[in-house]
Amino acid sequence: MKVLDLQCRLGHSFEGWFGSQDDYDAQRERGLLTCPVCNDSDITKKLSAPRLNLGHGTAPKVELGQGDEPAGAGSAAGGPQARAADASFAASPAASSAAPALPDLPPDALQHMQSALVKMVRHVMANTEDVGTQFAEEARKIHYGEREERNIRGQATREETEALIDEGIDVLPLPVPENLKGPLQ
């Protein structure tokens, strides 16, 4: 098993496990490799020391600072009555031709931030009901007591989101990479 350090064009670093160099090359050519943070498929291999996965040792724990729950994972729609997460502003890396500049942080700090983001998105996905394009309507019904209180997520246009905020309904735009919307391997 080969473990490679990979990076997308936006600078997100992550690991990939492959049976061989040929497996890596074949998956990259077919566009099967995507960044777990932004879903970019323009992946390059970083320089790294060879490493074999022999099943020994444990992976280091990522600590977020306050317990195991990431900050912002339980944003409220309508105050304490209901909770909502909104995936309406998922930015597409293809929409920008130039990659944004990354802050001057140590590489391990960037990896911890990426890990925390992925952990937060997974937490939200696991603890909310997907109401799809009915997000704005459902958030209003929960806020005004027409539906039971529950954690929801879905899609809304910028206009719908701004209208919810104007009504006093708190929503959290949360970009969810496509590869985190389904089951992970």
Residue, then its C-alpha position, 0 to 999 in steps of 0.5 A: m500500500k502506498v500512502l501519498d501526500l496530495q494537494c489540490r490547486l487551491g492548496h488543500s493537502f490530504e493523503g491518498w492510499f493506493g495499491s501502486q503508482d499505476d493505481y494513482d496515475a489511473q485514478r488521477e487520469r480518470g478524474l477519480l481523485t478529488c480534494p476532500v475539502c473543495n472537491d477539486s479534481d486538479i490533484t498533484k503529488k507532493l514531495s514526501a518520504p516514502r511510507l508504508n502502511l503496516g497497521h502499526g501505531t495510531a493516527p494523531k488526534v486533531e484537537l479543536g480546543q473545546g471538546d469534540e464538537p466543532a464550533g458552529a455545528g449547531s447554528a439555530a434557525g429561529g433562535p432556540q426553537a429550531r436548528a438549521a444549516d444551509a448549504s446555499f453558498a457552496a463556492s465552486p472552485a471552477a468559478s475562479s480561474a486563479a486560486p486564492a492566496l493562502p495565509d502564511l500559516p505553518p502547514d500543520a496549522l492548515q491541515h488542522m483547519q482542513s481537518a476541523l472543517v471536514k469534521m464539522v461538515r460531517h457532524v452537520m451532515a450526520n445530525t441534520e435532516d436534508v430538506g433540499t430546496q424547501f429549506a427556506e420554507e421549512a426554516r420559516k415553518i419551524h421558526y413560526g411553530e408550524r412544524e416540530e423543532r428539528n435540525i435541518r439543512g438544505q439549499a436556498t438562493r442568496e435572496e431566500t437566505e437574505a429574506l430569512i435573515d431579515e425575518g430574524i431567522d438565523v441560518l448558517p451558509l455552509p459550503v459542503p463539498e460534493n464528495l462529503k454529501g454521500p457516504l465516504q469510503 
